[in-house]
Amino acid sequence: MTRVPQKFTEKAVFSASDAMQLSIPLWVLDIETLRLLWANDSACKLWQAESTQELMNRDLSPDISATVVERLQQYLEASRKSGQSFRELWTLYPEGKPCPYHIHICAHELPDGRFGLRFEATADVNRVPEQIRSAEALNHIPVCISLFNMGGQSLYKNPAALETYGDASLNLRGRFVKKSDYDRFIRNIKKGRSISKICEVKTKDGKRWHEITGMTCFDGPTGQPAFILTESDVTELKEKESRVRYLAHYDMLTGLHNRNYVNSHYPDMIEGAFRDNERLVFMVIGLDHFKSINETLGHPSGDALLKHVSSLLQLSLSETEQIARLGGDEFVIVKPYASTSDLDNRCQMILASINAECRVGDHILSANASIGLALFPEHGKDLPTLLRHCDLALHEAKDSGRNTYRFYRPALQHAALAKRALEKDLARAVENKEFCLYYQPRVDCQTQKVVSAEALMRWQHPEKGLVFPGEFIGALEDTGLIHRAGDWIADRAGRDQRKLADMGYDIPISINISPKQFERPDFVNRLTAGLAKTGCPNDRLEIEITESMLMGVGFDAKAILMDLCRAGFSIAVDDFGTGYSNLAYIQDYPISSLKVDRSFVNMIEDQSSVINLILSLCRLIGISAVAEGVETIDQLAWLRMNHCDQYQGFLYSRPVPLESLIELLTSRHQRKMRSRLPETLDAEVIWA
């Protein structure tokens, strides 16, 4: 609803003292309705109105912009509170010609208790157009512009400054949040220097960041030294900078300091410890089997577990300890220490605190961790060295069974250097095809006929000679070279099988597969495509996997085995009895052979009941039983009597090159082997 202005008489609006000024244009504006409440004759002439009444009836809202209204409201509020008046330079058009006027503006109390604005206009015939435009721009510019005397008292504020600070009489000191910022400004101004600085200031809307530029000048009306400030609000920019700084130094998932913070701040900590002759311990904590949680339950579950562990670690911290997340599942805690026995207790506390259950969705997870420790200054005097030594100790802790801790030892560094050298040599070996295959026959227990052969990898090192796989398979897996090496093995075994078949010995060849190869989704297609190039049928290549691979950590073992079986490959489980498999669910997998680990055969006198159980299961589910590591006639005799299908071991032959395998396949060698067996079974070797 539009407010209708109340009509006031001249006597009601002005006192006798005001009447002295009636010779100049004078009017009173109701800022709420944008209508005049009163105007004198000079104002009517200025506004080109026929009468006071006609002028008061005008609706001025179409002629007054929103920014002008906002500025006038600021003047009214400031003048009402402090009694301060304001001056502006306006261009008005009496008789249709532009004329600059000094407009004096102040609050005026009305008879009904409200406040209006009183305007007094004084013509300024000497003002040039540039000055008029300058004054107009000053009123509309969004930058805060203020003038102060050398004591910091306010002389002038443009509308933007009034809107920002509210209090027109606020002195310079009252603007700054920090006294040091104010002191710096005043010190430079009094020395006649210009200054520009981003400071935190107190506005009517709270604390903000302003970029403030100050320079000396003179106050026009008095000619006294003064200084002028221009201010731009840069709060959003500061907040973005603060956000960037936070992201640079803090981990977004856990809220802990991140590796960037560690790299930029921990060297100062080390330097301080060196200066104060203080000993520090760096403890790198890595979660055990974290990768499998991400792969089986998804990354959101992994993130939830990391946040849970982070909170547990923070709760366990003492006042002297600092913590950060290095990345992935690794955290670092740094603290001063007096003795390593204290560190033993601290590590045990950390491992115990982490091992607490955490509910993630429908799953209840519990974390275990391993810890690697490096001591300053014994194990390193700079951050990169200390963290590197922590990693070496952490890897040893994981290799030692996990959920434990290890201190760095110089031997770990030597082992790491040797491993890097080995990895470099292996890269060259793959490129130069320095590998070869040896074959160990798999023999029928009853007939002593070679029924297949297992391909075993060897490395023909140019300096070390023949190197066995136990020394380099792990490095091949760690570097990812196992995939290229695996391709070569399948190719070489396929070609050798074809060579044997062409000579009349069409026996299957078995090759060993690494868990890392199973992790590749294209493994089966890659194997099939590679073998096809050799001309070897898939059913003449047997795939040997370890018992632990049936658990399928990081891959779906059953699905991969089914794909291999559909492609025509046969499957053998190697080293059976050393892993976690259950005899009852072996039948759920498409397995054609079960190889009893050599540790049982070596202790056949004590383990005969276990071996008999495995042999019985194989007969029950219709798969071949193969005994590994057979070295004596007595062992073979027991296996024959208890209906073991096949065996391999030094008793028949060590692993040999292809040419030597061909000699073993002759009937002459097989007759020689049969002649070594007793004609009847000796009761002394029947332990079951």
C-alpha positions as CSV (number, residue, x, y, z in Angstrom):
1,M,0.0,0.0,0.0
2,T,1.4,3.5,-0.9
3,R,1.8,5.8,2.0
4,V,0.0,9.1,1.5
5,P,2.2,12.0,2.8
6,Q,0.8,14.0,5.5
7,K,0.4,17.7,4.7
8,F,2.3,20.0,7.1
9,T,2.1,23.8,7.4
10,E,5.2,25.9,7.0
11,K,5.0,26.7,10.7
12,A,4.7,23.1,11.6
13,V,7.8,22.1,9.6
14,F,10.1,25.0,10.3
15,S,10.9,27.0,13.4
16,A,11.7,30.7,13.4
17,S,15.4,30.1,13.0
18,D,14.8,28.1,9.9
19,A,12.9,30.9,8.2
20,M,16.1,32.9,7.8
21,Q,17.2,30.5,5.1
22,L,14.0,30.6,3.1
23,S,15.7,32.8,0.4
24,I,17.6,29.8,-1.0
25,P,15.9,26.7,-2.5
26,L,14.8,24.6,0.4
27,W,12.7,21.4,0.6
28,V,11.9,18.4,2.7
29,L,11.6,14.9,1.3
30,D,9.7,11.9,2.7
31,I,12.2,9.1,1.8
32,E,9.5,6.5,2.4
33,T,7.1,7.9,-0.2
34,L,9.6,9.8,-2.4
35,R,7.3,12.9,-2.2
36,L,8.0,16.4,-1.0
37,L,6.5,17.3,2.4
38,W,7.3,21.0,2.0
39,A,9.2,23.4,-0.3
40,N,9.8,27.1,-0.4
41,D,9.2,29.4,-3.4
42,S,12.9,29.2,-4.5
43,A,12.6,25.4,-4.5
44,C,9.4,25.6,-6.6
45,K,11.2,27.8,-9.1
46,L,14.2,25.5,-9.1
47,W,12.0,22.5,-9.7
48,Q,9.9,24.4,-12.3
49,A,6.7,23.9,-10.3
50,E,3.7,26.4,-10.5
51,S,3.0,26.1,-6.8
52,T,4.1,24.4,-3.7
53,Q,1.1,22.2,-3.8
54,E,1.8,21.1,-7.4
55,L,5.4,20.2,-6.4
56,M,4.2,18.3,-3.3
57,N,1.8,16.3,-5.5
58,R,4.6,15.1,-7.8
59,D,5.6,11.4,-7.6
60,L,9.4,11.6,-7.7
61,S,10.1,7.8,-7.8
62,P,10.4,7.6,-11.6
63,D,13.2,10.3,-11.5
64,I,15.2,8.9,-8.6
65,S,17.2,5.7,-9.2
66,A,17.5,2.9,-6.7
67,T,21.1,3.7,-6.0
68,V,20.2,7.3,-5.2
69,V,17.4,6.2,-2.9
70,E,19.8,3.8,-1.1
71,R,22.4,6.6,-0.7
72,L,19.7,9.0,0.7
73,Q,18.6,6.4,3.2
74,Q,22.2,6.1,4.4
75,Y,22.4,9.8,4.8
76,L,19.1,9.9,6.8
77,E,20.2,7.1,9.1
78,A,23.7,8.6,9.7
79,S,22.4,12.1,10.2
80,R,19.7,11.0,12.5
81,K,22.1,9.2,14.8
82,S,25.1,11.6,14.8
83,G,23.6,14.9,13.6
84,Q,26.1,14.9,10.7
85,S,25.1,16.6,7.5
86,F,26.3,15.7,4.0
87,R,27.1,17.6,0.8
88,E,26.8,16.6,-2.8
89,L,27.2,18.3,-6.1
90,W,24.1,17.9,-8.2
91,T,23.3,19.1,-11.7
92,L,19.8,20.6,-11.9
93,Y,18.0,22.1,-14.8
94,P,16.2,25.3,-13.8
95,E,14.6,26.9,-17.0
96,G,15.9,23.8,-18.9
97,K,19.6,24.7,-18.6
98,P,22.1,22.6,-16.6
99,C,23.5,24.2,-13.5
100,P,25.7,22.7,-10.8
101,Y,24.4,23.0,-7.2
102,H,25.9,22.3,-3.8
103,I,23.3,20.3,-2.0
104,H,23.4,20.3,1.8
105,I,21.5,17.3,3.2
106,C,20.6,16.5,6.8
107,A,17.9,14.8,8.8
108,H,14.9,16.8,9.8
109,E,12.4,15.6,12.5
110,L,8.8,15.9,11.4
111,P,5.8,16.7,13.7
112,D,4.6,13.0,13.6
113,G,8.0,11.9,15.1
114,R,9.4,10.5,11.8
115,F,12.4,11.9,10.0
116,G,12.6,13.4,6.6
117,L,15.6,14.8,4.6
118,R,16.1,18.5,4.4
119,F,17.8,19.8,1.2
120,E,19.4,23.2,0.7
121,A,20.7,24.1,-2.8
122,T,23.4,26.7,-3.5
123,A,24.3,27.4,-7.1
124,D,27.9,26.9,-8.1
125,V,28.3,28.8,-11.3
126,N,32.1,28.4,-11.4
127,R,32.1,24.6,-11.5
128,V,33.4,23.1,-14.7
129,P,31.8,20.0,-16.3
130,E,34.8,17.8,-15.5
131,Q,34.3,18.6,-11.8
132,I,30.7,17.9,-12.0
133,R,31.2,14.5,-13.6
134,S,33.9,13.7,-11.1
135,A,31.6,14.4,-8.2
136,E,28.8,12.3,-9.8
137,A,31.2,9.4,-10.4
138,L,32.3,9.6,-6.7
139,N,28.8,9.2,-5.6
140,H,28.1,6.1,-7.7
141,I,31.4,4.3,-7.6
142,P,31.2,1.0,-5.6
143,V,34.7,1.5,-4.2
144,C,34.9,2.9,-0.6
145,I,36.6,6.4,-0.6
146,S,37.2,8.2,2.6
147,L,39.1,11.3,3.7
148,F,40.7,11.7,7.1
149,N,42.7,14.3,8.8
150,M,46.2,13.4,10.0
151,G,44.8,12.4,13.4
152,G,42.6,9.8,11.8
153,Q,39.3,11.6,12.2
154,S,36.8,11.3,9.4
155,L,36.3,14.2,7.0
156,Y,34.4,12.6,4.2
157,K,33.0,9.2,3.1
158,N,31.5,8.5,-0.2
159,P,28.1,6.6,-0.3
160,A,29.9,3.2,-0.8
161,A,32.0,3.9,2.4
162,L,28.9,5.0,4.3
163,E,27.0,1.8,3.2
164,T,30.0,-0.4,4.2
165,Y,30.8,1.1,7.6
166,G,27.4,2.6,8.6
167,D,28.8,5.0,11.2
168,A,29.7,8.2,9.4
169,S,31.8,9.4,12.3
170,L,33.9,6.2,12.7
171,N,37.5,7.1,12.9
172,L,40.3,5.2,11.1
173,R,41.4,3.2,14.2
174,G,37.9,1.9,14.6
175,R,38.0,0.3,11.2
176,F,40.9,-2.0,11.6
177,V,40.6,-5.4,13.4
178,K,44.4,-5.5,14.1
179,K,46.1,-2.5,15.8
180,S,49.3,-3.5,13.9
181,D,47.6,-2.8,10.6
182,Y,46.4,0.6,11.8
183,D,49.9,1.5,13.1
184,R,51.5,0.5,9.9
185,F,49.2,2.7,7.9
186,I,49.6,5.7,10.1
187,R,53.4,5.3,10.2
188,N,53.6,5.3,6.4
189,I,51.1,8.1,5.9
190,K,53.0,10.4,8.4
191,K,56.2,9.8,6.5
192,G,54.4,10.9,3.3
193,R,54.5,7.4,1.8
194,S,51.7,5.7,-0.2
195,I,50.7,2.3,1.2
196,S,48.6,-0.6,-0.1
197,K,47.7,-3.6,2.0
198,I,45.0,-6.3,2.4
199,C,43.6,-5.9,6.0
200,E,40.8,-7.3,8.0
201,V,38.3,-4.5,8.8
202,K,35.1,-4.1,10.9
203,T,32.1,-3.3,8.8
204,K,28.5,-3.0,9.7
205,D,28.1,-6.6,8.3
206,G,30.9,-8.0,10.4
207,K,34.6,-8.6,9.6
208,R,35.6,-8.4,6.0
209,W,38.9,-8.3,4.1
210,H,39.6,-5.1,2.2
211,E,42.5,-4.1,-0.1
212,I,43.2,-0.6,1.2
213,T,45.3,2.0,-0.6
214,G,46.3,5.2,1.3
215,M,48.0,8.4,0.2
216,T,48.5,11.9,1.5
217,C,46.6,14.9,0.2
218,F,45.0,18.2,1.4
219,D,41.5,18.9,2.7
220,G,40.0,21.2,0.1
221,P,37.9,23.4,2.5
222,T,40.7,23.9,5.1
223,G,43.9,23.4,3.1
224,Q,45.1,21.2,6.0
225,P,47.2,18.0,5.4
226,A,45.0,14.9,5.1
227,F,45.0,11.5,3.6
228,I,42.6,9.6,1.4
229,L,41.8,5.8,1.4
230,T,40.3,3.7,-1.3
231,E,39.0,0.3,-0.4
232,S,37.9,-2.8,-2.4
233,D,36.3,-5.8,-0.7
234,V,38.4,-8.9,-1.4
235,T,36.8,-11.2,1.1
236,E,35.8,-13.8,-1.5
237,L,39.4,-13.8,-2.9
238,K,40.8,-14.2,0.6
239,E,38.4,-17.1,1.4
240,K,39.4,-18.8,-1.9
241,E,43.0,-18.3,-1.0
242,S,42.3,-19.7,2.5
243,R,40.5,-22.7,0.9
244,V,43.4,-23.3,-1.5
245,R,45.9,-23.0,1.4
246,Y,43.8,-25.5,3.4
247,L,43.6,-27.9,0.5
248,A,47.4,-27.6,0.1
249,H,48.1,-28.6,3.7
250,Y,45.2,-30.7,4.8
251,D,43.7,-34.0,3.8
252,M,40.1,-33.6,2.7
253,L,39.0,-37.1,3.8
254,T,40.4,-37.2,7.3
255,G,41.1,-33.5,8.1
256,L,44.7,-34.4,9.1
257,H,47.7,-32.6,7.7
258,N,48.8,-34.1,4.3
259,R,52.1,-34.9,2.7
260,N,52.5,-31.3,1.4
261,Y,52.4,-30.1,5.0
262,V,54.8,-32.8,6.1
263,N,57.2,-31.8,3.3
264,S,57.0,-28.1,4.1
265,H,56.9,-28.1,8.0
266,Y,58.5,-31.2,9.3
267,P,62.0,-30.2,8.1
268,D,61.7,-27.2,10.6
269,M,60.8,-29.7,13.3
270,I,63.9,-31.8,12.5
271,E,66.0,-28.7,12.5
272,G,64.7,-27.7,15.9
273,A,65.3,-31.1,17.3
274,F,68.9,-31.0,16.0
275,R,69.4,-27.5,17.6
276,D,67.9,-28.7,20.9
277,N,69.8,-32.0,20.9
278,E,66.4,-33.8,20.9
279,R,65.7,-37.3,19.6
280,L,62.7,-37.9,17.4
281,V,60.9,-41.0,16.1
282,F,59.0,-41.2,12.8
283,M,56.4,-43.9,12.8
284,V,54.7,-44.7,9.4
285,I,51.5,-46.7,9.9
286,G,50.1,-48.7,7.0
287,L,46.8,-50.6,7.1
288,D,47.0,-54.3,6.4
289,H,45.0,-55.7,3.4
290,F,43.4,-52.3,2.7
291,K,43.5,-52.8,-1.0
292,S,41.3,-55.9,-0.7
293,I,38.7,-53.8,1.2
294,N,38.6,-51.2,-1.6
295,E,38.3,-54.0,-4.2
296,T,35.6,-56.1,-2.5
297,L,33.5,-53.5,-0.7
298,G,34.2,-50.4,-2.8
299,H,36.1,-47.1,-2.3
300,P,33.4,-45.5,-0.1
301,S,33.8,-48.3,2.4
302,G,37.6,-47.9,2.3
303,D,37.2,-44.1,2.9
304,A,34.9,-44.8,5.8
305,L,37.5,-47.1,7.3
306,L,40.3,-44.5,6.8
307,K,38.2,-41.9,8.6
308,H,37.6,-44.3,11.4
309,V,41.3,-45.2,11.8
310,S,42.2,-41.5,11.6
311,S,39.8,-40.7,14.5
312,L,41.2,-43.6,16.6
313,L,44.8,-42.4,16.0
314,Q,43.9,-38.8,16.9
315,L,42.3,-40.0,20.2
316,S,45.5,-41.9,21.1
317,L,47.8,-38.9,20.5
318,S,49.7,-37.3,23.3
319,E,50.5,-33.5,23.5
320,T,54.0,-34.1,22.1
321,E,52.9,-36.1,19.0
322,Q,52.0,-34.8,15.6
323,I,50.1,-36.8,13.0
324,A,49.6,-36.6,9.2
325,R,48.2,-38.7,6.4
326,L,50.9,-39.4,3.8
327,G,48.4,-40.8,1.3
328,G,46.5,-44.0,0.6
329,D,46.4,-46.0,3.8
330,E,49.5,-44.6,5.3
331,F,49.8,-42.2,8.3
332,V,52.9,-40.8,10.1
333,I,53.2,-39.9,13.7
334,V,56.3,-38.0,14.9
335,K,57.2,-37.5,18.6
336,P,60.2,-37.0,20.8
337,Y,61.4,-40.0,22.8
338,A,63.7,-41.0,25.6
339,S,64.2,-44.8,25.0
340,T,63.2,-47.4,22.5
341,S,61.4,-49.3,25.2
342,D,58.9,-46.4,25.4
343,L,58.5,-46.8,21.6
344,D,57.7,-50.5,22.0
345,N,54.9,-49.7,24.3
346,R,53.6,-46.9,22.1
347,C,53.6,-49.1,19.0
348,Q,51.6,-51.8,20.9
349,M,49.1,-49.1,22.0
350,I,48.7,-47.9,18.4
351,L,48.1,-51.4,17.0
352,A,45.6,-52.1,19.8
353,S,43.7,-48.8,19.3
354,I,43.4,-49.4,15.6
355,N,42.1,-52.9,16.0
356,A,38.5,-51.8,16.8
357,E,35.4,-52.6,14.9
358,C,33.8,-50.1,12.5
359,R,30.4,-50.5,11.0
360,V,30.3,-49.5,7.3
361,G,26.9,-49.9,5.8
362,D,25.9,-53.6,6.3
363,H,29.5,-54.6,7.1
364,I,31.5,-54.6,10.3
365,L,35.1,-54.0,9.6
366,S,38.2,-54.2,11.8
367,A,41.5,-52.8,10.8
368,N,45.0,-54.2,11.5
369,A,48.1,-52.2,10.8
370,S,51.8,-52.5,10.5
371,I,54.3,-49.8,11.6
372,G,57.8,-48.9,10.4
373,L,60.0,-46.8,12.6
374,A,63.0,-44.6,11.9
375,L,64.9,-42.7,14.6
376,F,66.4,-39.2,14.3
377,P,69.3,-38.7,14.2
378,E,70.5,-42.4,14.2
379,H,68.6,-43.5,11.0
380,G,68.6,-40.2,9.1
381,K,69.1,-36.5,9.5
382,D,66.6,-35.2,6.9
383,L,63.0,-35.8,6.1
384,P,63.3,-37.8,2.8
385,T,65.8,-40.2,4.4
386,L,63.7,-40.8,7.5
387,L,60.5,-41.4,5.6
388,R,62.3,-43.7,3.2
389,H,63.7,-45.7,6.0
390,C,60.3,-45.9,7.7
391,D,58.9,-47.4,4.4
392,L,61.6,-50.0,4.4
393,A,60.9,-50.9,8.0
394,L,57.1,-51.0,7.2
395,H,57.6,-53.4,4.4
396,E,59.6,-55.7,6.7
397,A,56.8,-55.5,9.2
398,K,54.3,-56.6,6.5
399,D,56.6,-59.3,5.3
400,S,56.9,-60.6,8.9
401,G,53.2,-61.4,9.1
402,R,51.6,-57.9,9.5
403,N,49.9,-56.4,12.5
404,T,53.4,-55.8,14.0
405,Y,56.1,-53.1,13.9
406,R,59.8,-53.0,12.9
407,F,62.6,-50.6,13.4
408,Y,64.8,-49.6,10.5
409,R,68.1,-51.5,10.1
410,P,70.9,-50.7,7.7
411,A,70.5,-54.2,6.3
412,L,67.1,-53.2,5.0
413,Q,68.7,-50.5,2.9
414,H,71.2,-53.0,1.4
415,A,68.3,-55.3,0.6
416,A,66.3,-52.5,-1.1
417,L,69.3,-51.5,-3.2
418,A,69.8,-55.2,-4.2
419,K,66.1,-55.4,-5.1
420,R,66.3,-52.3,-7.3
421,A,69.4,-53.8,-9.0
422,L,67.5,-57.0,-9.5
423,E,64.5,-55.2,-11.0
424,K,66.8,-53.4,-13.4
425,D,68.4,-56.6,-14.4
426,L,65.1,-58.3,-14.9
427,A,63.8,-55.5,-17.2
428,R,66.9,-56.1,-19.3
429,A,66.4,-59.9,-19.1
430,V,62.8,-59.7,-20.4
431,E,63.9,-57.4,-23.2
432,N,66.9,-59.7,-24.2
433,K,65.0,-63.0,-23.7
434,E,67.5,-64.3,-21.1
435,F,65.0,-66.8,-19.7
436,C,64.7,-70.5,-20.5
437,L,62.4,-73.4,-19.5
438,Y,63.4,-76.6,-17.7
439,Y,61.0,-79.5,-17.6
440,Q,60.4,-82.0,-14.8
441,P,58.5,-85.1,-15.8
442,R,55.2,-86.2,-14.2
443,V,55.2,-89.9,-14.0
444,D,52.5,-92.6,-13.7
445,C,53.1,-94.3,-10.3
446,Q,52.3,-97.8,-11.7
447,T,53.8,-97.9,-15.1
448,Q,56.7,-95.3,-14.7
449,K,55.6,-93.8,-17.9
450,V,56.0,-90.0,-18.3
451,V,52.5,-88.6,-18.7
452,S,53.2,-84.9,-18.7
453,A,55.9,-82.4,-17.8
454,E,55.9,-79.2,-15.7
455,A,57.7,-76.2,-17.2
456,L,59.9,-74.4,-14.7
457,M,61.4,-71.0,-15.5
458,R,65.1,-70.3,-15.2
459,W,67.1,-67.1,-15.8
460,Q,70.4,-67.4,-17.7
461,H,72.1,-64.5,-16.1
462,P,75.1,-63.2,-18.1
463,E,77.2,-62.9,-15.0
464,K,75.6,-65.1,-12.3
465,G,74.8,-68.1,-14.5
466,L,71.6,-70.1,-14.0
467,V,69.3,-68.3,-11.5
468,F,66.3,-70.2,-10.0
469,P,62.8,-68.6,-9.9
470,G,62.7,-68.3,-6.1
471,E,65.2,-65.4,-6.5
472,F,63.3,-63.4,-9.1
473,I,59.6,-64.3,-9.4
474,G,58.7,-61.9,-6.6
475,A,60.5,-59.0,-8.3
476,L,58.8,-59.8,-11.6
477,E,55.4,-59.6,-9.8
478,D,56.3,-56.3,-8.0
479,T,57.4,-54.6,-11.2
480,G,54.5,-55.9,-13.4
481,L,57.0,-57.7,-15.7
482,I,55.3,-60.9,-14.7
483,H,52.8,-60.4,-17.5
484,R,55.4,-60.2,-20.3
485,A,57.3,-63.1,-18.7
486,G,54.1,-65.1,-18.5
487,D,53.4,-64.4,-22.2
488,W,56.9,-65.7,-23.0
489,I,56.4,-68.9,-20.9
490,A,53.2,-69.8,-22.6
491,D,54.7,-69.2,-26.0
492,R,57.9,-71.2,-25.3
493,A,55.9,-74.1,-23.6
494,G,53.5,-74.2,-26.5
495,R,56.3,-74.4,-29.1
496,D,58.1,-77.0,-27.1
497,Q,55.0,-79.1,-26.8
498,R,54.6,-79.0,-30.6
499,K,58.1,-80.1,-31.0
500,L,57.6,-83.1,-28.7
501,A,54.4,-84.0,-30.5
502,D,56.1,-84.0,-33.8
503,M,58.6,-86.4,-32.3
504,G,55.8,-88.7,-31.2
505,Y,55.7,-87.6,-27.5
506,D,52.4,-85.7,-27.5
507,I,52.3,-85.1,-23.7
508,P,50.7,-82.1,-22.0
509,I,52.9,-79.3,-20.6
510,S,51.9,-77.6,-17.4
511,I,52.8,-74.0,-16.7
512,N,52.7,-72.0,-13.4
513,I,50.5,-68.9,-13.2
514,S,51.0,-66.0,-10.8
515,P,48.2,-64.4,-8.9
516,K,49.2,-61.1,-10.5
517,Q,48.3,-62.6,-13.9
518,F,44.9,-63.6,-12.6
519,E,44.2,-60.0,-11.6
520,R,44.2,-58.9,-15.3
521,P,40.7,-59.1,-16.7
522,D,42.1,-60.0,-20.2
523,F,44.2,-62.9,-18.8
524,V,42.3,-65.8,-20.5
525,N,42.0,-64.0,-23.8
526,R,45.6,-63.1,-23.7
527,L,46.7,-66.6,-22.9
528,T,44.5,-68.2,-25.6
529,A,45.6,-65.7,-28.3
530,G,49.3,-66.2,-27.5
531,L,49.1,-70.0,-27.5
532,A,47.2,-70.0,-30.8
533,K,50.3,-68.5,-32.4
534,T,52.3,-71.6,-31.4
535,G,49.9,-74.1,-32.9
536,C,49.6,-75.9,-29.6
537,P,46.0,-76.9,-28.8
538,N,44.6,-75.6,-25.5
539,D,44.0,-79.1,-24.2
540,R,47.7,-79.8,-24.3
541,L,48.5,-77.0,-21.8
542,E,47.7,-77.4,-18.2
543,I,47.4,-74.4,-15.9
544,E,49.0,-74.8,-12.4
545,I,47.8,-72.4,-9.7
546,T,48.7,-72.4,-6.0
547,E,46.1,-73.4,-3.4
548,S,46.0,-69.8,-2.0
549,M,44.8,-68.5,-5.4
550,L,41.5,-70.4,-4.9
551,M,40.6,-67.7,-2.3
552,G,40.5,-65.2,-5.0
553,V,41.9,-62.1,-3.3
554,G,41.6,-59.3,-5.9
555,F,39.9,-61.5,-8.5
556,D,37.1,-64.0,-9.0
557,A,39.1,-67.3,-9.0
558,K,36.2,-69.5,-9.8
559,A,35.0,-67.4,-12.7
560,I,38.5,-67.4,-14.2
561,L,39.0,-71.1,-13.8
562,M,35.6,-71.7,-15.4
563,D,36.6,-69.6,-18.4
564,L,39.9,-71.5,-18.7
565,C,38.1,-74.8,-18.6
566,R,35.6,-73.7,-21.3
567,A,38.6,-72.7,-23.4
568,G,39.9,-76.2,-23.2
569,F,42.7,-75.9,-20.5
570,S,43.0,-78.3,-17.7
571,I,43.6,-77.0,-14.1
572,A,46.0,-78.3,-11.5
573,V,46.3,-77.1,-7.9
574,D,49.9,-76.9,-6.8
575,D,51.3,-77.3,-3.3
576,F,48.0,-78.6,-1.9
577,G,47.9,-78.7,1.9
578,T,49.9,-75.5,2.5
579,G,47.1,-73.0,2.1
580,Y,43.5,-72.5,3.4
581,S,41.5,-74.7,1.1
582,N,38.9,-77.1,2.4
583,L,38.9,-80.5,1.0
584,A,35.1,-80.4,0.9
585,Y,34.8,-77.6,-1.6
586,I,37.6,-78.5,-4.0
587,Q,34.9,-80.2,-6.0
588,D,33.3,-76.8,-6.6
589,Y,36.1,-75.8,-8.9
590,P,36.9,-77.3,-12.3
591,I,40.1,-78.9,-11.2
592,S,41.7,-81.9,-13.0
593,S,44.7,-82.6,-10.8
594,L,45.6,-82.1,-7.1
595,K,49.4,-82.0,-6.3
596,V,50.2,-83.0,-2.8
597,D,52.8,-80.7,-1.4
598,R,56.4,-82.1,-0.9
599,S,56.3,-81.3,2.8
600,F,53.7,-84.2,3.3
601,V,55.7,-86.6,1.1
602,N,59.0,-85.8,3.0
603,M,57.2,-86.8,6.2
604,I,55.2,-89.6,4.8
605,E,55.8,-91.8,7.8
606,D,54.1,-89.2,10.1
607,Q,51.6,-87.8,7.6
608,S,50.4,-91.0,6.0
609,S,46.8,-90.6,7.3
610,V,46.6,-87.0,5.8
611,I,47.9,-88.1,2.5
612,N,45.5,-91.1,2.4
613,L,42.6,-88.7,3.1
614,I,43.7,-86.5,0.1
615,L,44.1,-89.5,-2.2
616,S,40.7,-90.9,-1.2
617,L,39.1,-87.5,-1.9
618,C,40.7,-87.4,-5.3
619,R,39.3,-90.8,-6.2
620,L,35.9,-89.8,-4.8
621,I,35.6,-86.7,-7.0
622,G,37.4,-88.1,-10.0
623,I,40.5,-86.0,-10.2
624,S,44.2,-87.1,-10.5
625,A,46.4,-87.1,-7.4
626,V,50.0,-86.1,-7.9
627,A,52.7,-86.4,-5.2
628,E,55.4,-83.8,-5.4
629,G,59.0,-84.1,-4.1
630,V,59.3,-87.9,-4.3
631,E,63.0,-88.8,-3.8
632,T,63.1,-92.4,-2.5
633,I,62.0,-95.8,-3.6
634,D,60.2,-96.3,-0.3
635,Q,58.1,-93.1,-0.8
636,L,57.2,-94.3,-4.3
637,A,56.3,-97.8,-3.1
638,W,54.0,-96.4,-0.5
639,L,52.3,-94.1,-3.1
640,R,51.8,-97.1,-5.5
641,M,50.3,-99.2,-2.8
642,N,47.9,-96.4,-1.8
643,H,46.8,-95.8,-5.4
644,C,48.4,-92.4,-5.9
645,D,48.0,-91.7,-9.7
646,Q,51.2,-89.8,-10.5
647,Y,54.4,-88.3,-9.0
648,Q,57.2,-86.1,-9.8
649,G,60.5,-85.6,-8.0
650,F,64.3,-86.2,-8.1
651,L,63.7,-89.9,-7.8
652,Y,62.8,-89.9,-11.5
653,S,64.5,-86.7,-12.7
654,R,65.4,-83.2,-11.7
655,P,64.1,-80.4,-14.0
656,V,66.1,-80.6,-17.2
657,P,66.3,-78.8,-20.6
658,L,64.0,-79.9,-23.4
659,E,66.7,-82.0,-25.0
660,S,67.3,-84.0,-21.8
661,L,63.5,-84.4,-21.4
662,I,63.3,-86.1,-24.8
663,E,65.9,-88.7,-23.6
664,L,63.7,-89.4,-20.5
665,L,60.7,-90.1,-22.7
666,T,62.4,-93.1,-24.4
667,S,61.1,-96.5,-23.4
668,R,64.7,-97.5,-22.4
669,H,64.7,-95.0,-19.6
670,Q,61.3,-96.0,-18.4
671,R,62.3,-99.7,-18.3
672,K,65.3,-98.7,-16.3
673,M,63.1,-96.9,-13.7
674,R,60.8,-99.9,-13.4
675,S,63.7,-102.2,-12.8
676,R,64.5,-100.3,-9.6
677,L,61.1,-101.1,-8.1
678,P,60.6,-104.2,-5.9
679,E,58.5,-106.9,-7.6
680,T,56.3,-107.1,-4.6
681,L,55.3,-104.4,-2.1
682,D,57.5,-104.5,0.9
683,A,55.5,-104.4,4.1
684,E,58.1,-102.2,5.8
685,V,57.1,-99.3,3.6
686,I,53.4,-99.6,4.4
687,W,53.0,-97.0,7.1
688,A,49.3,-96.5,6.9
